[in-house]
Amino acid sequence: MNDLARPSVSNIPEYSVSEISGAVKRTLEGTFGRVRVRGEVTELKRFPSGHIYFSLKDEDAKISGVVWRSAVRGLGMVPENGVEVIATGRISAYAERSSYQLIVERMEFAGAGALLARIELLRQRLGAEGLFDAARKRLLPMLPGVIGVVSSERGAVIQDIRTTIARRFPRTILLWPVPVQGDGAAERIAAAIAGFAHARPRPDVLIVARGGGSLEDLMAFNDEAVVRAAAACQIPLISAVGHETDTTLIDFVADRRAPTPTAAAEMAVPARADLIGDLEQKTARLIGGLNRLLQEGQLRLSRAARGLPDLPGVLEAARQRLDDRIERLHLALPNLVGRQRAALVAVDRRLPDLPAMLRGWRERVHERGTRLELALPNLVYGRRAALAVCSSKLQAGVQRALAGQQNRANRIMVRLTEAPVRACLRESRARLEGLAGRLDSVSPEAVLRRGYALVSDPAGHPLASAGAVRPGSRLRLRFADGTVGATADRPASRSERQSRLPV
């Protein structure tokens, strides 16, 4: 047989791919066990399955890493690209790709320098968005009715806050207990800040507080979710995280920063003693000011009173003048009435006898009418005779013309004598009768003829009212046909006068 045709014989063992991959995996896991690897997170990916895949690198090498979904909750932080971390886990191999990887169970920031750098980057980014602007800061209420506290229910922080508020000014405190460090603390703190907006009763001021600690312990208050929740909070917020030297990002976005939880409680409520003292001081100042105003008002009133006249004296003088004028008026009215009555009597005496005058005027009118009636025939006869004489003288040459002229003359004479004279007579008689009727209507005699009587005293003075007549006095009653004497009886009452009226 040819030597080339014979199979070669070797002492190197033969393995399958699975055997080699399994041996490598067992070697890695057995040799390294649990390790802590420091490096920068890169190529971070989150899959819908919940697993997180990433790589850790340094200046010279890179290693793949994975966080299973079951380990994400207890990881300790949220990994991000560019962050230097220390990952704790175990080395294992991935047979399908012939690669090894770090299965991470816990992750933490690599030292304070990395934490501070990450916090600074977040602060700059949030500051660029305007979350730290001073214009967004709100004033704290002077005396809140309800105070909300986001802190741990265990520890000295809540006790310090309760003691300080009870000492200064007791108020209602609502505690929202949250973990202040560790896994899920940031999410719980952010949810508590947002939840207080819907609490009943709703707090007037909110305190986010925890005690001191290392930078890693305070990282929950540097979380972006907590900072954004504090910025979106509609309630005035006081941050009191750590000691006076500790600074977190929530301090920049809060409306007020307190160095300690006790200082935050002092900011939230004023001291009752200080308020009472301030109130007493302002009360004293107000009372003093009111007293000064009262004294100034009394001084001005006194000065004005001295400048005013004696009002009672002025009033009494006015009353005296009024009484004097009333007395004079009482005396002047009877005198005026007496003078008017005397003037009326004098005028009445000077008046002519109107009936006699009317009778005289009527006799004269009748006489003139009679004389006119007697004179008319004589006047007509004389004119006719004159015309006859003229006609006889002119008969010689103008007989026929004269007859015509005579006829016209006769007609003219009739119109000139009879018609105008009678018309004038009728007009004068009508005017005279109208005047006589008017005179007769205003004549006192006509009033007396209608049944009235003129009452006067024995001296002839008219009496116009019953009040002017005394019982037993003598009276004169003048009627149309004569004068009668009478004696006055007592005045009749109103009821008697009404009973005498005709029904």
C-alpha positions as CSV (number, residue, x, y, z in Angstrom):
1,M,0.0,0.0,0.0
2,N,1.2,3.5,-0.8
3,D,2.2,5.5,2.3
4,L,0.4,8.6,1.0
5,A,-2.9,6.7,1.0
6,R,-2.5,5.8,4.7
7,P,-4.2,8.3,7.2
8,S,-1.8,10.2,9.4
9,V,-1.7,9.4,13.1
10,S,-1.5,12.3,15.7
11,N,-1.5,12.5,19.5
12,I,-3.4,15.9,19.6
13,P,-6.8,15.5,21.0
14,E,-9.8,16.4,18.9
15,Y,-12.6,18.7,20.3
16,S,-15.9,19.9,19.0
17,V,-16.7,23.6,18.8
18,S,-19.2,23.3,21.7
19,E,-16.6,21.5,23.8
20,I,-14.0,24.2,23.2
21,S,-16.6,27.0,24.0
22,G,-17.8,25.2,27.1
23,A,-14.2,24.7,28.3
24,V,-13.4,28.3,27.8
25,K,-16.5,29.4,29.6
26,R,-15.7,27.1,32.6
27,T,-12.1,28.3,32.6
28,L,-13.2,32.0,32.7
29,E,-15.8,31.5,35.3
30,G,-13.6,29.3,37.5
31,T,-10.6,31.5,37.3
32,F,-12.1,35.0,37.8
33,G,-15.3,34.3,39.8
34,R,-16.7,37.7,40.9
35,V,-14.7,40.7,39.8
36,R,-15.0,44.5,39.9
37,V,-14.2,46.2,36.6
38,R,-13.6,49.9,36.2
39,G,-14.3,51.6,32.9
40,E,-16.3,54.1,30.9
41,V,-19.8,53.1,29.7
42,T,-20.2,53.1,25.9
43,E,-22.5,51.5,23.3
44,L,-25.3,51.4,25.8
45,K,-28.5,49.8,24.4
46,R,-31.8,48.9,26.1
47,F,-33.9,46.1,24.5
48,P,-37.6,45.6,24.8
49,S,-36.9,42.4,26.7
50,G,-35.6,44.6,29.6
51,H,-31.9,43.5,29.2
52,I,-29.2,46.3,29.0
53,Y,-26.2,45.7,26.7
54,F,-23.1,48.0,26.8
55,S,-19.3,48.0,26.8
56,L,-16.7,49.1,29.3
57,K,-13.6,50.6,28.0
58,D,-10.4,52.3,29.1
59,E,-7.5,53.7,27.2
60,D,-6.3,50.3,25.8
61,A,-9.1,47.8,25.8
62,K,-12.8,47.2,25.8
63,I,-15.0,44.5,27.3
64,S,-18.7,43.7,26.6
65,G,-21.2,43.8,29.4
66,V,-24.8,42.8,30.0
67,V,-27.3,43.5,32.8
68,W,-30.1,41.0,32.9
69,R,-33.7,42.3,33.4
70,S,-33.8,40.6,36.8
71,A,-30.8,42.6,38.0
72,V,-31.8,46.1,36.6
73,R,-33.8,47.0,39.7
74,G,-30.9,46.3,42.1
75,L,-28.2,47.8,39.9
76,G,-27.8,50.8,42.1
77,M,-27.7,53.5,39.3
78,V,-28.9,54.2,35.9
79,P,-26.1,53.6,33.4
80,E,-25.4,56.3,30.8
81,N,-22.9,56.6,28.0
82,G,-19.8,58.4,28.9
83,V,-20.0,57.8,32.7
84,E,-17.1,56.1,34.4
85,V,-18.4,53.3,36.6
86,I,-17.2,50.3,38.7
87,A,-19.2,47.3,37.6
88,T,-19.4,44.2,39.9
89,G,-20.2,40.8,38.3
90,R,-18.7,37.7,36.8
91,I,-16.9,36.9,33.6
92,S,-18.6,34.5,31.2
93,A,-18.4,33.5,27.6
94,Y,-21.0,33.8,24.8
95,A,-20.5,30.7,22.7
96,E,-22.5,31.8,19.7
97,R,-20.1,34.6,19.0
98,S,-17.0,33.1,20.6
99,S,-16.7,36.2,22.8
100,Y,-16.5,36.8,26.5
101,Q,-18.6,39.4,28.5
102,L,-19.1,40.8,31.9
103,I,-22.4,39.9,33.5
104,V,-23.0,42.9,35.8
105,E,-25.0,42.6,39.0
106,R,-24.2,46.0,40.5
107,M,-22.8,49.3,39.3
108,E,-21.6,52.4,41.0
109,F,-19.9,55.6,40.0
110,A,-16.1,55.5,39.9
111,G,-15.1,57.9,42.6
112,A,-16.2,61.4,43.6
113,G,-14.5,63.1,40.6
114,A,-16.8,61.2,38.2
115,L,-19.9,62.0,40.2
116,L,-19.1,65.6,40.4
117,A,-18.4,65.8,36.7
118,R,-21.7,64.1,35.9
119,I,-23.5,66.5,38.3
120,E,-21.8,69.5,36.8
121,L,-22.8,68.4,33.2
122,L,-26.4,67.9,34.4
123,R,-26.4,71.3,36.2
124,Q,-25.2,73.1,33.1
125,R,-27.8,71.4,30.9
126,L,-30.7,72.2,33.2
127,G,-29.4,75.7,33.8
128,A,-29.4,76.3,30.0
129,E,-33.1,75.3,30.0
130,G,-33.8,78.1,32.6
131,L,-34.8,75.8,35.5
132,F,-32.4,77.7,37.9
133,D,-33.5,81.3,36.9
134,A,-34.1,83.6,39.8
135,A,-37.3,84.9,38.1
136,R,-38.9,81.5,38.8
137,K,-38.4,81.7,42.5
138,R,-41.6,82.3,44.5
139,L,-42.1,83.9,47.9
140,L,-42.9,81.7,50.8
141,P,-46.3,82.3,52.6
142,M,-45.9,84.2,55.8
143,L,-48.0,81.8,57.9
144,P,-48.8,78.5,56.1
145,G,-51.7,76.4,57.4
146,V,-50.4,73.1,56.2
147,I,-46.7,72.1,55.7
148,G,-45.8,69.2,53.5
149,V,-42.5,67.2,54.2
150,V,-40.8,64.8,51.8
151,S,-38.4,62.8,53.9
152,S,-37.8,59.5,55.7
153,E,-40.2,58.6,58.4
154,R,-37.4,57.3,60.5
155,G,-34.5,59.4,61.7
156,A,-33.9,62.7,63.3
157,V,-34.9,64.9,60.3
158,I,-38.6,64.7,60.7
159,Q,-38.3,64.9,64.5
160,D,-36.3,68.1,64.2
161,I,-38.8,69.6,61.8
162,R,-41.8,68.7,64.1
163,T,-40.0,70.0,67.2
164,T,-39.0,73.3,65.6
165,I,-42.5,74.0,64.1
166,A,-44.2,73.1,67.4
167,R,-41.9,75.5,69.2
168,R,-42.2,78.4,66.8
169,F,-45.8,78.2,65.6
170,P,-47.7,74.9,65.7
171,R,-49.0,74.0,62.2
172,T,-50.4,70.9,60.5
173,I,-47.6,68.7,59.1
174,L,-48.2,66.2,56.2
175,L,-45.3,63.7,55.9
176,W,-44.8,61.8,52.6
177,P,-42.4,59.0,53.7
178,V,-39.7,58.1,51.0
179,P,-36.3,56.5,51.0
180,V,-33.7,59.2,50.8
181,Q,-30.9,57.0,49.3
182,G,-30.5,53.7,47.6
183,D,-32.3,52.0,44.7
184,G,-35.5,53.8,43.6
185,A,-35.1,56.7,46.0
186,A,-35.0,59.3,43.2
187,E,-38.2,58.0,41.6
188,R,-40.0,57.9,45.0
189,I,-38.9,61.5,45.9
190,A,-40.0,62.8,42.5
191,A,-43.4,61.1,42.8
192,A,-43.8,62.5,46.4
193,I,-43.1,66.1,45.2
194,A,-45.6,65.8,42.3
195,G,-48.2,64.0,44.5
196,F,-48.4,66.8,47.0
197,A,-50.1,69.0,44.3
198,H,-53.1,66.7,44.6
199,A,-53.1,66.1,48.4
200,R,-56.0,67.0,50.6
201,P,-55.5,69.2,52.4
202,R,-53.0,70.8,50.0
203,P,-49.9,72.1,51.7
204,D,-49.0,75.8,51.5
205,V,-45.3,75.1,51.6
206,L,-43.2,72.0,50.9
207,I,-39.9,70.9,52.6
208,V,-37.7,68.3,51.0
209,A,-35.2,67.2,53.6
210,R,-32.7,64.6,54.6
211,G,-29.7,64.5,57.0
212,G,-26.0,64.7,56.0
213,G,-24.1,62.0,54.2
214,S,-21.5,61.4,51.5
215,L,-21.8,62.5,47.9
216,E,-23.0,59.0,47.0
217,D,-25.7,59.1,49.7
218,L,-27.0,62.5,48.4
219,M,-27.1,61.4,44.7
220,A,-30.9,60.9,44.8
221,F,-31.3,64.7,45.1
222,N,-29.0,65.2,42.1
223,D,-31.2,63.1,39.9
224,E,-32.7,64.8,36.9
225,A,-36.2,63.5,37.7
226,V,-36.1,65.0,41.2
227,V,-34.9,68.3,39.9
228,R,-37.6,68.5,37.2
229,A,-40.3,67.5,39.7
230,A,-39.1,70.3,42.0
231,A,-39.2,72.8,39.1
232,A,-42.7,71.8,38.1
233,C,-44.0,71.9,41.7
234,Q,-46.7,74.5,42.1
235,I,-46.2,74.7,45.9
236,P,-43.3,76.9,47.2
237,L,-40.5,74.5,48.0
238,I,-37.7,74.6,50.5
239,S,-34.7,72.2,50.1
240,A,-32.9,71.1,53.2
241,V,-30.6,68.3,52.0
242,G,-27.4,67.4,54.0
243,H,-25.4,69.9,56.0
244,E,-24.6,73.5,55.3
245,T,-21.6,72.5,53.2
246,D,-23.5,70.0,51.1
247,T,-24.9,71.2,47.8
248,T,-27.3,69.3,45.5
249,L,-29.0,70.2,42.3
250,I,-32.4,70.4,44.1
251,D,-31.0,73.4,46.0
252,F,-30.6,75.4,42.7
253,V,-34.2,74.8,41.6
254,A,-35.9,75.2,45.0
255,D,-37.5,78.5,46.0
256,R,-35.4,78.7,49.2
257,R,-32.4,76.6,50.3
258,A,-32.0,75.8,54.0
259,P,-28.6,74.7,55.4
260,T,-30.3,72.2,57.7
261,P,-33.8,70.7,58.2
262,T,-34.1,72.7,61.4
263,A,-33.4,75.9,59.4
264,A,-36.0,74.9,56.8
265,A,-38.6,74.6,59.6
266,E,-37.6,78.1,60.8
267,M,-38.0,79.4,57.3
268,A,-41.4,77.8,56.9
269,V,-43.1,79.4,59.9
270,P,-42.3,82.5,61.9
271,A,-41.8,82.6,65.6
272,R,-45.0,83.3,67.5
273,A,-43.2,85.4,70.1
274,D,-41.7,87.5,67.3
275,L,-45.0,88.0,65.7
276,I,-46.6,88.9,69.0
277,G,-43.8,91.4,69.8
278,D,-44.1,92.9,66.3
279,L,-47.9,93.1,66.6
280,E,-47.6,94.8,70.0
281,Q,-45.1,97.2,68.7
282,K,-47.3,98.1,65.7
283,T,-50.3,98.3,68.0
284,A,-48.5,100.8,70.2
285,R,-47.4,102.8,67.2
286,L,-51.0,102.8,65.8
287,I,-52.4,103.9,69.2
288,G,-49.8,106.6,69.5
289,G,-50.6,107.8,66.0
290,L,-54.3,107.8,66.6
291,N,-53.8,109.7,69.9
292,R,-51.7,112.3,68.0
293,L,-54.4,112.6,65.3
294,L,-57.0,113.0,68.0
295,Q,-55.1,115.7,69.8
296,E,-54.4,117.5,66.5
297,G,-58.1,117.3,65.6
298,Q,-59.1,118.6,69.1
299,L,-56.7,121.5,68.7
300,R,-58.0,122.4,65.3
301,L,-61.5,122.1,66.6
302,S,-60.7,124.4,69.5
303,R,-59.2,127.0,67.2
304,A,-62.2,126.8,64.9
305,A,-64.5,127.2,67.9
306,R,-62.7,130.3,69.0
307,G,-63.1,131.8,65.6
308,L,-66.8,131.1,65.4
309,P,-69.4,133.6,66.8
310,D,-71.5,132.9,69.9
311,L,-74.1,130.7,68.2
312,P,-76.5,130.6,71.2
313,G,-76.3,134.5,71.4
314,V,-76.8,134.8,67.7
315,L,-79.8,132.4,67.9
316,E,-81.3,134.3,70.8
317,A,-80.9,137.6,69.0
318,A,-82.6,136.2,65.9
319,R,-85.4,134.8,68.1
320,Q,-85.9,138.2,69.7
321,R,-86.0,140.0,66.3
322,L,-88.6,137.4,65.2
323,D,-90.8,137.9,68.2
324,D,-90.6,141.7,67.7
325,R,-91.6,141.4,64.1
326,I,-94.4,139.0,65.0
327,E,-95.7,141.6,67.5
328,R,-95.5,144.4,65.0
329,L,-97.2,142.2,62.4
330,H,-100.1,141.5,64.8
331,L,-100.5,145.3,65.4
332,A,-100.0,146.3,61.8
333,L,-102.7,144.1,60.4
334,P,-105.6,145.6,62.3
335,N,-104.3,149.1,61.6
336,L,-104.0,148.3,57.9
337,V,-107.5,146.9,57.8
338,G,-108.9,149.9,59.6
339,R,-107.2,152.3,57.2
340,Q,-108.4,150.4,54.2
341,R,-111.9,150.4,55.6
342,A,-111.8,154.2,56.3
343,A,-110.6,154.8,52.8
344,L,-113.4,152.6,51.4
345,V,-116.0,154.5,53.4
346,A,-114.6,157.8,52.2
347,V,-114.7,156.6,48.6
348,D,-118.2,155.4,49.1
349,R,-119.3,158.7,50.5
350,R,-117.7,160.6,47.6
351,L,-119.5,158.4,45.0
352,P,-122.5,160.1,43.3
353,D,-126.0,158.9,43.5
354,L,-125.9,156.5,40.6
355,P,-129.7,155.9,40.3
356,A,-130.4,159.7,40.4
357,M,-127.7,160.2,37.7
358,L,-129.3,157.5,35.6
359,R,-132.7,159.0,36.0
360,G,-131.3,162.5,35.0
361,W,-129.5,161.0,32.0
362,R,-132.6,159.2,30.9
363,E,-134.8,162.4,31.2
364,R,-132.3,164.4,29.2
365,V,-132.1,161.8,26.5
366,H,-135.9,161.7,26.4
367,E,-136.1,165.5,26.2
368,R,-133.6,165.6,23.3
369,G,-135.4,162.9,21.5
370,T,-138.7,164.8,21.8
371,R,-137.1,168.0,20.6
372,L,-135.5,166.2,17.6
373,E,-138.9,164.7,16.6
374,L,-140.6,168.2,16.8
375,A,-137.8,169.9,14.8
376,L,-137.8,167.6,11.9
377,P,-141.2,168.7,10.3
378,N,-140.3,172.4,10.7
379,L,-136.9,171.9,9.1
380,V,-138.5,170.0,6.1
381,Y,-141.2,172.7,5.6
382,G,-138.7,175.6,5.6
383,R,-136.5,174.0,3.0
384,R,-139.5,173.2,0.8
385,A,-140.6,176.9,1.0
386,A,-137.2,178.1,0.0
387,L,-137.2,175.7,-3.0
388,A,-140.7,177.0,-4.0
389,V,-139.4,180.7,-4.0
390,C,-136.4,179.7,-6.1
391,S,-138.5,177.8,-8.5
392,S,-140.9,180.7,-9.0
393,K,-138.0,183.0,-9.8
394,L,-136.7,180.5,-12.4
395,Q,-140.0,179.5,-14.0
396,A,-139.4,181.8,-16.9
397,G,-136.7,180.0,-18.7
398,V,-136.1,176.7,-17.0
399,Q,-139.6,175.3,-16.2
400,R,-138.9,171.9,-17.3
401,A,-135.3,171.7,-15.9
402,L,-136.5,173.0,-12.6
403,A,-139.1,170.3,-12.3
404,G,-136.4,167.7,-12.7
405,Q,-134.1,169.4,-10.3
406,Q,-137.0,169.8,-7.8
407,N,-137.7,166.0,-7.9
408,R,-134.0,165.2,-7.3
409,A,-133.8,167.9,-4.5
410,N,-136.8,166.4,-2.8
411,R,-135.3,162.9,-2.8
412,I,-131.9,164.2,-1.5
413,M,-133.7,166.2,1.2
414,V,-135.5,163.1,2.4
415,R,-132.3,161.1,2.5
416,L,-130.4,163.9,4.2
417,T,-132.9,164.6,6.9
418,E,-134.9,161.6,7.9
419,A,-132.6,158.5,7.5
420,P,-129.3,159.9,9.1
421,V,-131.0,161.6,12.0
422,R,-133.1,158.5,12.9
423,A,-130.1,156.2,12.6
424,C,-128.0,158.5,14.8
425,L,-130.7,158.6,17.3
426,R,-131.1,154.8,17.4
427,E,-127.3,154.4,17.8
428,S,-127.1,156.9,20.7
429,R,-130.1,155.4,22.4
430,A,-128.5,151.9,22.2
431,R,-125.2,153.1,23.6
432,L,-126.9,155.0,26.4
433,E,-128.9,151.9,27.4
434,G,-125.8,149.8,27.4
435,L,-124.0,152.2,29.7
436,A,-127.0,152.4,31.9
437,G,-127.1,148.6,32.3
438,R,-123.4,148.5,33.2
439,L,-123.9,151.2,35.8
440,D,-126.9,149.5,37.2
441,S,-125.0,146.1,37.5
442,V,-122.2,147.6,39.7
443,S,-124.5,149.9,41.7
444,P,-124.7,149.0,45.5
445,E,-128.4,149.8,45.2
446,A,-128.8,146.8,42.8
447,V,-127.1,144.5,45.3
448,L,-129.5,145.8,48.1
449,R,-132.5,145.2,45.8
450,R,-131.5,141.6,45.5
451,G,-132.1,141.0,49.2
452,Y,-128.7,141.9,50.7
453,A,-128.1,144.3,53.5
454,L,-125.1,146.6,54.4
455,V,-124.2,146.2,58.1
456,S,-122.4,149.1,59.9
457,D,-121.8,150.4,63.4
458,P,-123.6,153.5,64.7
459,A,-120.8,155.7,63.3
460,G,-121.5,154.3,59.8
461,H,-118.3,152.2,59.5
462,P,-119.0,148.9,57.5
463,L,-118.6,145.6,59.4
464,A,-117.2,142.9,57.1
465,S,-116.9,139.9,59.6
466,A,-118.8,138.5,62.5
467,G,-115.7,138.5,64.7
468,A,-115.7,142.4,64.7
469,V,-119.2,142.4,66.3
470,R,-119.5,142.2,70.0
471,P,-122.7,140.8,71.7
472,G,-125.1,143.6,72.7
473,S,-123.6,146.3,70.3
474,R,-125.9,148.5,68.2
475,L,-126.0,147.9,64.5
476,R,-127.4,149.7,61.4
477,L,-128.9,147.5,58.6
478,R,-129.3,149.4,55.3
479,F,-131.8,147.9,52.8
480,A,-132.7,149.0,49.3
481,D,-135.7,151.0,50.6
482,G,-134.4,152.2,54.0
483,T,-132.3,151.8,57.1
484,V,-133.2,149.7,60.2
485,G,-131.5,149.6,63.7
486,A,-130.6,146.3,65.4
487,T,-128.8,144.8,68.5
488,A,-126.2,142.1,68.1
489,D,-126.7,138.7,69.8
490,R,-123.9,136.2,70.7
491,P,-122.1,134.6,67.7
492,A,-123.5,131.3,66.5
493,S,-121.3,128.2,66.6
494,R,-120.4,126.3,63.5
495,S,-122.8,123.4,64.3
496,E,-125.7,125.9,64.7
497,R,-124.8,127.6,61.4
498,Q,-124.7,124.3,59.6
499,S,-128.0,123.2,61.1
500,R,-129.6,126.4,59.8
501,L,-128.5,125.8,56.3
502,P,-131.3,124.7,53.9
503,V,-131.3,121.0,53.1
